[in-house]
Amino acid sequence: MSQKQMKEAFVSNQNGTSVLEITEGLCLPALCILCRGLLIILSQQLCSSLHNSRTRFLVDFAFLIVPLVTTLTIFSSFVLLEYLVAIILGAGLLYEIYCRRTCYARMPFQKICEKFLKVSLESEHIPAISCFRVVNSAFTAVAILAVDFPLFPRRYAKTELYGTGAMDYGVGGFIFGSAMVSPEVRRKYTKGSRFCYLTKSLYSLWPLVFLGVGRLVAIKSVDYQEHLTEYGVHWNFFFTLIAVKLITSLLLIICPLNRSWVVAISIAALYQLALDFTPLKSLILYGTDGSGTRVGLLNANREGIISILGYVAVHMAGVQTGLYVL
């Protein structure tokens, strides 16, 4: 067996883990972000040098990156322990903030809540969306680099035929996050005709075309290992983004922006029905001849092509969420 085949076998034929375990790992960054925010508040009370860019970088690395790395590697079986540490740390920081509050802040809890509810963000960058996208990008980067090493649990790798692995979350999370800040949500293309809007959408795809073709050429030219059942022979993540952008741009011309949730639910429901009651599932798993053939463009890239509809539903759900949050 060649080195390429050994590496491909190392990340193949995985069945994943439970959705509960994946959810536990993905929700931990929320507590870490809370602890980071509490530490910043405490540092402001203490007039410390946390505003220094180097110190802030170290704090961000310690609270955002380190927990992700440990959750996906050495502490993968002790996620609940990480939760306990984060809760204790957050409670300790909150207690210190409470003890050091100024006389001005010593007001009834009800008034504090009333003031909090009246707070509005003047910035166009919503912290919740920024945090989601940062965590998703960091998680994806760590998982992609770690999956080739034995320290990364095999149950977190992308699944083969059935099941759910932690890495299966990455693409959907990326599409959902980008949809929340898409030009349509930010009303960037409100001026001009629908044709003008579609032209701008098509023009914005050229970086993805460059990356998709570049990745395909690079992978094939150096004979790098590939996980064929992920996207197919020629397909890759960037081609999926291109297809999703094209389809959703057309859908958003036809459908009102505030009805994106209807489109998302409809596509998701129809896609699931097609998987359950038509030969679509068999086509994805075994090809047109039922033996896993890779002959022909559709058979060669069936996983990537057929999965587009699911990602379109995720994108439309992200658009609706972005409208609500922004």
C-alpha positions, 0 to 999 in steps of 0.5 A: 500500500502506497503512502497516499493510500495509507493516508486516504484509508486513515480518514475513510470509513468513519461512522462518526459519533452522537449528535450530543457529543458534537453539540457539547464540543461546539457549544464550549466556545460560547462559554470561553467567549463569555469568560474572555468578555468577563476578563476584559471587563475585570481588566478595565476595572483594574486599569490593567494593560489588557488593551495592549494588542500583544496582550489581547492576542494572547488572551484571545489565543488562550480563550478561543484557540486553545480550548478548540485544540484541546477539545478536538485532541487531548481532551476530546473525552473530557469535554464536560471537565472543560465545561466545569473549568469554564463555568468555575472560571466564569463564576470567579471572574463574575464574582470579582467584577461584582465585588469591584463594582463602583458606587454608580453601579450599585443599583437595583438589579431590575434597573440594571436589566432595564438599562441592558434592554435599552442598549443598542449597537451602533456598529454594523458588525454584530458581535454574535455573528463575528464570534460565530464566524471566528469560532467556525473558521478556527474550528475548521482550520484546527480540524483540517490540520489535526485529522491527519494525526492519530491524536485527532479522534476518528469519531470526529472525522467526516463520516463515510456513508451514514452518521455524523462527525464533528467535521461534517459541521464545517461546510454547513457552518461556513455557508450559514455564517457567510449567508448571515452577512451576505450582500442581500442581507446587508442591502448592498445591491438594493440599487439598480435592476434585478439584472444588475444585481445578478451581474454583480453576484456573478462577478463576485464569484471569480475568486471562488472560481480561481480557488476551485480550479486552482485546488483541483489542478494542484491536487491532481498535479501532485497526486495528493491524497483525496477522500473521494466520497466527500465531494467526488473526483473533481468537485471541491468546497469552492465549487459548492460555494459557487453553485450555492451562490448562483442558485440562491441569487436566482431564488432571492430575485424571485422570492421576497428576502423576508420569506427566505425561511419559507424557501429554506424549509421547503427545499429541506423538506423536499430534499429529505423526501427525495432521499427517503422515497426516491432512488436519490439516496442510492444514487449518492451512495452507489452511483447510477449502476449501483456498484459505485461507478465513477464513470461520467461527470455525475457519477464522478462528482455525485456527492458534491453535486447532489448535496448542493440542494441541502446547502442551498437550504442552509444558505437561505436559513442563514439569510433569514437569520441574518435579517433577524439579527441585523 
